[in-house]
Amino acid sequence: MSALMIATITVKDPAKLQTYMLETQKVAAPFGAKLLLRAKVGKTLTGGDASHGMVVIVEFPSQAHIEQWYDSNEYRPLISLREEAAVMSLISYELLS
C-alpha cells in the first residue's frame, strides 16, 4: 500500500535547498518516489503552527520504500546539505484503506 513522506521546511539557505531538492529527487526516484506537492504556507485556518513556511509531500509505493530511500547510501551524503539548507521535519505516513 502507498505511503507518504511529508516534509515541513523552514528555509535557511534557498540556493542550498534548491540543490538538495533536485539531488533528493534523483536519489528517491529509484525507490518509486513521486513528488505530489511542493507549496509555501498560505494561512493557518485553525490550530497548529505553520511557522515552517513550506511543505513537500512525496508518495512512495510503501513504507518500506521510504525507509530504504532514507537509509540508502545514495541519500546519506545529502543529509548534511539538508541540514545546511533548512530546518526540516520528515514524517512518513502509511495510507489507510
N, C-alpha and C positions, 0 to 999 in steps of 0.2 A: 504494500500500500504506500502511496506517496507520502512524503514528509516535507515540511517546510523549514527553512532556516531563515529566521528574521533577525536582522541586524539593526540596532538603533545606534546612531552615529553622531558624535559631536566632533566636528572637523577642527583639527589643529593646523594642518598644512594642506591646502587644497591641491597643490601640484602633486604631492606625495600620495594623497588619497586617490587621485585620478590614476596614477601609476599602479597603486595597489589594486584598485578595482579592475583595471584592464588585465593585470597579471593573474589575479584571482579567478577571473572568468576563464582564462586559458587553462589554468590548472584544474578548475572544477568541471569543465566540460567533459572530460573522460569519465567522470563519476555520474554523468547524467544530469548535471545541474542545468536548470533553465531559469533565467532571470525573469521574474514576474513583475517586479515593481521596484523603481528607484524614485523616491519622492522626498521633497522637503516638507517639513511640518507646516500645516496651514494654521490651524487654530484648535486649541483644546476646547471641546464642546462640553465635556463634563468629566470631573475627576482626573486622576493621573497627572504625571509630569511629562511634558513634551519639550523639555529644555534641550533634548538631544539634537533637534533640528533636522534630522534626516533619517529615513528608514529605507531598508532594502529587504525585499522578500525574494528568496530563491527556492524553487521546487526541485527536489531530488526524488528519484524513484522509490527510495525507502530511507528509514532512519539509519540503517547500516551503511548506505551510500554516503550520508552526511558524515558519519563517524570515520569512514575510510578516507574521505577527502580531507577532513580536518586533521587526521593523524598521519597523512601521507608525507613522504619525503619531499614531494613536489611543493606542498603548501608550507611546510615548516619554515623555509627561508623567508617567506613573506610575512611572518609574524612580527619581526622587528620593524619592517616597513609599516605594517598596520599600526603598531604602537606609536611610531613617529608621526603618522598621518592623522590619527584620530583616537578619541576615546570611544571604544566600541563594545557593545554588548551583543554577543551572538547566542541565540537560543534556538534550539530545534523543537519542532512540534510534529507529532505523529497525527495524521488526519484520522478523524473518527468516521466510521461508516454511516 
